[in-house]
Amino acid sequence: MQTNLSEAAQGLARGAEAERILRSCVHCGFCTATCPTYQLLGDELDGPRGRIYLIKQVLEGAPATTSTQLHLDRCLTCRNCESTCPSGVQYHDLLDIGRAVVEAQVPRPLGQRLLRGALRAVVPRPTLFQALTRSGQVLRQLLPASLKTKLPASVTAPGLRPAPRHNRRVLLLEGCVQAAFSPNTNSATARVLDRLGISVEPSPAAGCCGSVEYHLNAQEQGLQRARNNIDAWWPAVEAGAEAIVQTASGCGAFIHEYGHLLAHDPLYAGKAARISALARDLVEVVRDEPLEQLGLCREQRLAFHCPCTLQHALKLGGAVEAVLTRLGFSLTRVPDGHLCCGSAGTYSLTQPELARQLRDNRLDALESGKPQIIATANIGCQTHLDGAGRTPVRHWIEIVEQALTAQG
């Protein structure tokens, strides 16, 4: 793709990166075929190729409009297009750059500003988010239906975590939403890893990964959270922690980006690259261990929803399914498993109608094999899918740990 970036765009911190990405696109349109929003809306501008053109126009000096902003907002950042693209276009990086430029040019309506500001203020703060979640549960019957579906119908108590006792040690990102909505996920993770001879080392100073703020166009705040986490983890990294484990693939995808996003930060570039290299989704740790020593779980029919961040960002499609099969679970076939459920971080709140359509389509596919339960690997997907009140949805590690406990 030929480009003629404006002087202002060339002067952006990531201007050269944007131009490189634009030039790598060959207009083939393969991405359009797998884009969830294009499939729903049928509008070229609601597919990756159209959005690339919009960003190109803005970076070449054309004024951004509310229409430009809308089409970029509607993108789920599922990165399905990147899995499809034969040219290796790093679309999500271009989208981040384009969204920031458009955000600076196009004022948002008051309602959008308030919603986005509230999400940035509340979601990355686990203590505040947990307090509001508890209040919401108490007042559940008084809440409108749109909010009820965002709260889990029930929350499993986390249970005890084993004290660190093994030579092998990992750090565990506690997360923000997950700590309130599914606190047992990380506790179950610690118990399963303990059975495999791996201890989870506490890291209380680490917080939100930064993705919520970053993807709501408060990019510097998101990067500052990344720096804070690097500082929190660094002593344990230097002391020999072998990995930084994430049980939410959305968080993991962003931590994998630390090295790239902070590459030009003279104080953090090296450390950020090291942290990204140590980042592991839970399945990457578990799959390499002798799972057979845990014994086979009693047979259950599961449908696995593979989050976009797991399959398209982390390139781990099929990994969890392989682990569950090794442990004795029966997995049902899921049509169109590459498609997004519509959660996409805060997307289900900022684009609720599209998110609902995508959720219902995904549930139809997941339920087509008559599973007893749906497993997933990301708290956003879990909450969004479970909010429909249909087949129960849980994190795969909780299902595994419960089954292992039941068999003794």
C-alpha positions as CSV (number, residue, x, y, z in Angstrom):
1,M,0.0,0.0,0.0
2,Q,1.4,3.4,-1.0
3,T,1.5,6.0,1.7
4,N,2.0,9.7,2.0
5,L,1.9,10.5,5.7
6,S,1.4,14.0,6.9
7,E,4.2,15.8,8.8
8,A,2.1,15.5,11.9
9,A,1.8,11.8,11.5
10,Q,5.5,11.4,10.7
11,G,6.2,13.2,13.9
12,L,4.2,10.7,16.0
13,A,6.2,8.5,18.4
14,R,4.9,5.5,16.4
15,G,4.6,7.2,13.1
16,A,7.3,5.1,11.4
17,E,5.7,2.0,12.7
18,A,2.3,3.0,11.4
19,E,3.7,3.6,7.9
20,R,5.5,0.2,7.9
21,I,2.3,-1.5,8.9
22,L,0.2,0.3,6.2
23,R,2.8,-0.5,3.5
24,S,2.6,-4.2,4.4
25,C,-1.1,-4.4,3.5
26,V,-1.8,-5.7,0.0
27,H,-5.6,-5.0,-0.1
28,C,-6.4,-8.7,-0.5
29,G,-9.5,-8.7,1.7
30,F,-8.9,-12.2,3.2
31,C,-9.3,-10.5,6.6
32,T,-12.8,-9.4,5.8
33,A,-14.0,-13.0,5.5
34,T,-13.2,-13.7,9.2
35,C,-14.1,-10.3,10.8
36,P,-17.0,-10.7,13.2
37,T,-18.2,-7.2,12.8
38,Y,-18.1,-7.3,9.0
39,Q,-20.1,-10.5,9.2
40,L,-22.8,-8.8,11.3
41,L,-22.9,-5.4,9.6
42,G,-21.8,-6.1,6.0
43,D,-20.0,-2.7,5.8
44,E,-16.5,-2.5,4.3
45,L,-15.7,0.1,6.9
46,D,-16.6,-2.3,9.7
47,G,-13.9,-4.8,8.5
48,P,-10.1,-4.6,8.9
49,R,-9.4,-3.5,5.3
50,G,-11.9,-0.6,5.6
51,R,-10.6,0.5,9.0
52,I,-7.0,0.4,7.6
53,Y,-8.1,2.8,4.9
54,L,-9.8,5.1,7.5
55,I,-6.6,5.2,9.6
56,K,-4.5,5.8,6.4
57,Q,-6.6,8.8,5.5
58,V,-6.3,10.3,8.9
59,L,-2.6,9.8,9.0
60,E,-2.3,11.4,5.6
61,G,-4.0,14.5,6.8
62,A,-7.7,14.0,6.2
63,P,-9.9,15.2,9.2
64,A,-11.2,12.5,11.5
65,T,-14.9,12.4,11.9
66,T,-17.4,10.9,14.3
67,S,-18.0,8.3,11.6
68,T,-14.3,7.4,11.6
69,Q,-14.4,7.1,15.4
70,L,-17.5,4.9,15.3
71,H,-16.0,2.4,12.8
72,L,-12.8,2.1,14.9
73,D,-14.8,1.8,18.1
74,R,-16.7,-1.1,16.6
75,C,-13.6,-3.2,16.2
76,L,-13.3,-5.9,18.8
77,T,-9.5,-6.1,18.4
78,C,-10.0,-9.9,18.3
79,R,-7.1,-10.2,15.9
80,N,-8.8,-12.8,13.8
81,C,-7.7,-10.8,10.8
82,E,-4.1,-11.2,11.8
83,S,-4.5,-15.0,11.9
84,T,-6.0,-14.8,8.4
85,C,-3.7,-12.2,6.8
86,P,-1.1,-13.7,4.4
87,S,1.1,-10.6,4.6
88,G,1.5,-10.5,8.4
89,V,-0.1,-7.1,8.8
90,Q,0.1,-6.1,12.5
91,Y,-3.4,-4.7,12.5
92,H,-3.8,-4.3,16.3
93,D,-0.8,-2.0,16.5
94,L,-2.1,0.2,13.7
95,L,-5.5,0.3,15.3
96,D,-3.9,1.5,18.6
97,I,-2.1,4.2,16.8
98,G,-5.1,5.3,14.7
99,R,-7.5,5.3,17.7
100,A,-5.2,7.6,19.7
101,V,-5.0,10.1,16.8
102,V,-8.7,10.1,16.2
103,E,-9.4,10.4,19.9
104,A,-7.3,13.6,20.0
105,Q,-9.3,15.1,17.1
106,V,-12.9,14.0,17.8
107,P,-14.6,15.0,21.1
108,R,-16.9,12.3,22.4
109,P,-20.4,12.9,23.6
110,L,-20.8,13.3,27.4
111,G,-22.4,9.9,27.9
112,Q,-19.4,8.1,26.2
113,R,-16.9,10.2,28.2
114,L,-18.6,9.3,31.5
115,L,-18.8,5.6,30.7
116,R,-15.2,5.4,29.6
117,G,-14.0,7.5,32.5
118,A,-15.9,5.2,34.9
119,L,-14.5,2.1,33.4
120,R,-10.9,3.5,33.6
121,A,-11.5,4.6,37.2
122,V,-13.1,1.4,38.5
123,V,-12.1,-1.7,36.6
124,P,-8.3,-1.5,37.2
125,R,-8.7,-1.1,40.9
126,P,-9.5,-4.6,42.4
127,T,-10.5,-3.4,45.9
128,L,-13.0,-0.8,44.5
129,F,-14.2,-3.2,41.9
130,Q,-14.8,-5.9,44.4
131,A,-16.7,-3.6,46.8
132,L,-19.0,-2.4,43.9
133,T,-19.5,-6.0,42.9
134,R,-20.6,-7.0,46.4
135,S,-23.0,-4.1,46.5
136,G,-24.4,-5.0,43.1
137,Q,-25.0,-8.6,44.3
138,V,-26.9,-7.3,47.3
139,L,-29.0,-5.0,45.2
140,R,-29.3,-7.4,42.3
141,Q,-33.1,-7.5,42.2
142,L,-33.2,-3.7,41.9
143,L,-30.8,-3.5,39.0
144,P,-31.8,-3.1,35.4
145,A,-31.5,-6.3,33.2
146,S,-28.5,-4.8,31.3
147,L,-26.5,-4.6,34.6
148,K,-27.7,-7.9,36.0
149,T,-26.2,-9.8,33.1
150,K,-22.8,-8.2,33.9
151,L,-22.7,-9.7,37.4
152,P,-22.0,-13.4,37.9
153,A,-25.1,-15.3,39.2
154,S,-22.9,-16.9,41.9
155,V,-19.3,-16.6,43.0
156,T,-17.3,-19.7,44.1
157,A,-15.3,-19.0,47.3
158,P,-11.6,-19.2,46.5
159,G,-10.5,-21.8,49.1
160,L,-7.0,-22.1,50.5
161,R,-3.9,-21.8,48.5
162,P,-0.9,-24.0,49.3
163,A,2.0,-22.3,51.0
164,P,5.1,-22.1,48.6
165,R,7.1,-25.3,49.2
166,H,8.7,-26.3,45.9
167,N,12.0,-25.2,44.3
168,R,10.1,-24.3,41.1
169,R,8.4,-21.0,41.6
170,V,6.2,-18.9,39.4
171,L,4.5,-15.5,39.8
172,L,0.7,-15.2,39.1
173,L,-1.1,-12.2,37.9
174,E,-4.0,-11.8,40.2
175,G,-6.0,-9.5,37.8
176,C,-8.8,-7.1,38.6
177,V,-12.2,-8.3,37.3
178,Q,-11.3,-11.9,38.0
179,A,-10.6,-11.3,41.6
180,A,-14.2,-10.1,42.1
181,F,-16.1,-12.3,39.6
182,S,-14.2,-15.6,39.8
183,P,-11.8,-15.5,42.8
184,N,-11.4,-19.3,42.8
185,T,-9.7,-19.4,39.4
186,N,-6.3,-18.3,40.7
187,S,-6.7,-20.4,43.9
188,A,-7.5,-23.5,41.8
189,T,-4.5,-22.7,39.7
190,A,-2.2,-22.6,42.7
191,R,-3.6,-25.9,43.9
192,V,-3.1,-27.7,40.6
193,L,0.4,-26.3,40.1
194,D,1.3,-27.4,43.6
195,R,0.3,-30.9,42.7
196,L,2.6,-30.6,39.8
197,G,5.5,-29.5,41.9
198,I,5.3,-25.8,41.2
199,S,4.7,-23.1,43.8
200,V,2.9,-19.8,43.2
201,E,4.9,-17.0,44.8
202,P,2.7,-14.1,46.1
203,S,3.2,-10.7,44.4
204,P,0.9,-8.3,46.2
205,A,2.3,-5.1,44.7
206,A,1.4,-6.1,41.1
207,G,-1.9,-4.9,39.9
208,C,-4.0,-4.5,36.7
209,C,-2.0,-5.4,33.6
210,G,-2.9,-2.0,32.1
211,S,-5.0,-3.2,29.1
212,V,-8.3,-1.6,30.2
213,E,-6.9,1.9,30.2
214,Y,-4.7,1.3,27.2
215,H,-7.5,0.1,25.0
216,L,-9.8,2.9,26.2
217,N,-7.4,5.4,24.7
218,A,-5.7,6.3,28.0
219,Q,-2.6,4.7,26.6
220,E,0.0,6.4,28.9
221,Q,-1.9,5.4,32.0
222,G,-2.0,1.8,30.7
223,L,1.8,1.9,30.1
224,Q,2.4,3.3,33.6
225,R,0.5,0.3,35.1
226,A,2.8,-1.9,33.0
227,R,5.9,-0.2,34.5
228,N,4.4,-0.6,38.0
229,N,4.0,-4.4,37.4
230,I,7.5,-4.7,36.1
231,D,8.8,-3.0,39.3
232,A,6.7,-5.3,41.4
233,W,7.8,-8.5,39.7
234,W,11.4,-7.7,39.1
235,P,12.9,-8.8,42.5
236,A,11.3,-12.2,42.1
237,V,12.5,-12.4,38.5
238,E,16.0,-11.7,39.6
239,A,15.6,-14.3,42.3
240,G,14.8,-17.0,39.8
241,A,11.0,-17.1,39.2
242,E,10.7,-19.2,36.1
243,A,7.5,-17.6,34.7
244,I,4.8,-15.0,35.1
245,V,1.6,-16.9,34.7
246,Q,-1.8,-15.5,33.6
247,T,-5.1,-17.3,33.9
248,A,-6.8,-14.6,31.8
249,S,-5.6,-14.7,28.3
250,G,-6.7,-11.1,27.7
251,C,-4.2,-10.0,30.4
252,G,-1.6,-12.4,29.0
253,A,-1.9,-10.9,25.5
254,F,-1.2,-7.4,26.8
255,I,1.8,-8.5,29.0
256,H,3.3,-10.1,26.0
257,E,3.2,-6.6,24.4
258,Y,5.1,-4.9,27.2
259,G,8.4,-5.4,25.5
260,H,7.1,-3.9,22.2
261,L,5.2,-1.0,23.8
262,L,8.0,0.0,26.1
263,A,10.8,-0.6,23.6
264,H,11.7,3.1,23.4
265,D,11.6,3.7,27.2
266,P,15.2,4.0,28.2
267,L,14.5,2.9,31.8
268,Y,12.2,0.0,31.1
269,A,12.9,-1.4,27.6
270,G,15.2,-4.2,28.8
271,K,13.1,-5.1,31.8
272,A,9.9,-5.0,29.7
273,A,11.4,-7.4,27.1
274,R,12.4,-9.8,29.9
275,I,8.9,-9.7,31.5
276,S,7.3,-10.4,28.1
277,A,9.6,-13.3,27.6
278,L,8.7,-14.8,30.9
279,A,4.9,-14.3,30.5
280,R,3.1,-17.6,30.1
281,D,-0.6,-18.4,29.8
282,L,-1.5,-21.1,32.3
283,V,-1.9,-23.7,29.6
284,E,1.7,-23.2,28.5
285,V,2.9,-24.3,32.0
286,V,0.4,-27.1,32.5
287,R,0.8,-28.8,29.1
288,D,4.5,-29.4,29.6
289,E,4.0,-31.3,32.9
290,P,3.3,-35.0,33.5
291,L,-0.4,-34.6,33.7
292,E,-1.0,-38.3,33.7
293,Q,0.3,-38.5,37.3
294,L,-2.8,-36.5,38.4
295,G,-5.0,-39.3,37.2
296,L,-7.9,-39.2,34.8
297,C,-10.9,-37.0,35.5
298,R,-14.4,-38.5,35.4
299,E,-15.8,-38.0,32.0
300,Q,-17.7,-34.8,31.4
301,R,-18.9,-33.4,28.1
302,L,-17.3,-30.0,27.7
303,A,-17.5,-27.3,25.0
304,F,-14.4,-25.2,25.0
305,H,-14.7,-21.5,24.0
306,C,-11.2,-20.5,22.9
307,P,-10.8,-16.8,23.6
308,C,-9.6,-14.6,20.7
309,T,-6.6,-13.5,22.8
310,L,-5.6,-17.1,23.3
311,Q,-5.9,-18.2,19.7
312,H,-5.1,-15.1,17.7
313,A,-2.9,-13.1,20.0
314,L,-1.0,-15.8,21.9
315,K,-1.3,-18.4,19.1
316,L,-2.4,-21.1,21.5
317,G,-5.4,-22.4,19.7
318,G,-6.0,-26.1,20.5
319,A,-3.6,-26.1,23.6
320,V,-6.3,-26.2,26.3
321,E,-8.4,-28.7,24.3
322,A,-5.3,-31.0,24.2
323,V,-4.8,-30.7,28.0
324,L,-8.5,-31.4,28.7
325,T,-8.4,-34.4,26.4
326,R,-5.3,-35.8,28.1
327,L,-7.1,-35.5,31.5
328,G,-10.1,-37.5,30.3
329,F,-12.7,-34.9,29.4
330,S,-14.9,-35.4,26.4
331,L,-14.9,-32.3,24.2
332,T,-17.8,-31.5,21.9
333,R,-17.3,-30.1,18.4
334,V,-17.7,-26.3,18.2
335,P,-18.5,-24.8,14.8
336,D,-16.7,-21.5,13.8
337,G,-14.4,-21.7,16.9
338,H,-12.3,-18.9,15.5
339,L,-15.1,-16.3,16.0
340,C,-15.3,-13.8,18.9
341,C,-17.9,-14.0,21.7
342,G,-18.3,-10.2,21.8
343,S,-16.8,-9.7,25.3
344,A,-13.5,-8.1,24.1
345,G,-12.5,-6.3,27.3
346,T,-15.0,-3.5,27.8
347,Y,-16.6,-3.9,24.4
348,S,-19.8,-5.5,25.9
349,L,-20.3,-2.3,27.7
350,T,-19.3,0.2,25.0
351,Q,-21.0,-1.7,22.2
352,P,-23.7,-3.7,23.9
353,E,-26.0,-4.5,20.9
354,L,-23.2,-5.9,18.8
355,A,-21.7,-7.8,21.8
356,R,-25.1,-9.4,22.5
357,Q,-25.5,-10.6,18.9
358,L,-22.0,-12.1,18.9
359,R,-22.6,-13.7,22.3
360,D,-25.8,-15.4,21.3
361,N,-24.2,-16.6,18.0
362,R,-21.3,-18.1,19.9
363,L,-23.5,-19.8,22.5
364,D,-25.6,-21.3,19.7
365,A,-22.4,-22.8,18.3
366,L,-21.0,-23.9,21.7
367,E,-24.3,-25.5,22.8
368,S,-24.8,-27.4,19.5
369,G,-22.9,-30.4,20.8
370,K,-25.1,-30.6,24.0
371,P,-22.2,-30.0,26.6
372,Q,-22.8,-30.2,30.3
373,I,-20.6,-27.1,30.8
374,I,-18.7,-24.6,28.8
375,A,-15.0,-24.0,29.6
376,T,-13.0,-21.0,28.6
377,A,-9.7,-19.3,29.5
378,N,-10.5,-15.6,29.9
379,I,-12.6,-13.9,32.6
380,G,-14.2,-11.5,30.2
381,C,-15.4,-14.3,27.9
382,Q,-16.6,-16.3,30.9
383,T,-18.6,-13.4,32.4
384,H,-20.1,-12.4,29.1
385,L,-21.2,-15.9,28.0
386,D,-22.4,-16.9,31.4
387,G,-24.5,-13.7,31.6
388,A,-26.9,-15.1,29.1
389,G,-28.1,-17.6,31.7
390,R,-27.8,-20.6,29.5
391,T,-25.2,-23.4,29.8
392,P,-22.9,-22.6,32.8
393,V,-19.5,-21.2,31.8
394,R,-16.3,-21.6,34.0
395,H,-12.6,-21.3,33.6
396,W,-11.1,-24.6,32.5
397,I,-8.7,-24.9,35.5
398,E,-11.6,-24.7,37.9
399,I,-13.3,-27.6,36.1
400,V,-10.0,-29.6,36.2
401,E,-9.3,-28.9,39.9
402,Q,-12.9,-29.8,40.9
403,A,-12.7,-33.0,39.0
404,L,-9.4,-34.0,40.4
405,T,-10.6,-33.3,43.9
406,A,-13.7,-35.4,43.4
407,Q,-11.7,-38.4,42.3
408,G,-9.5,-38.0,45.3
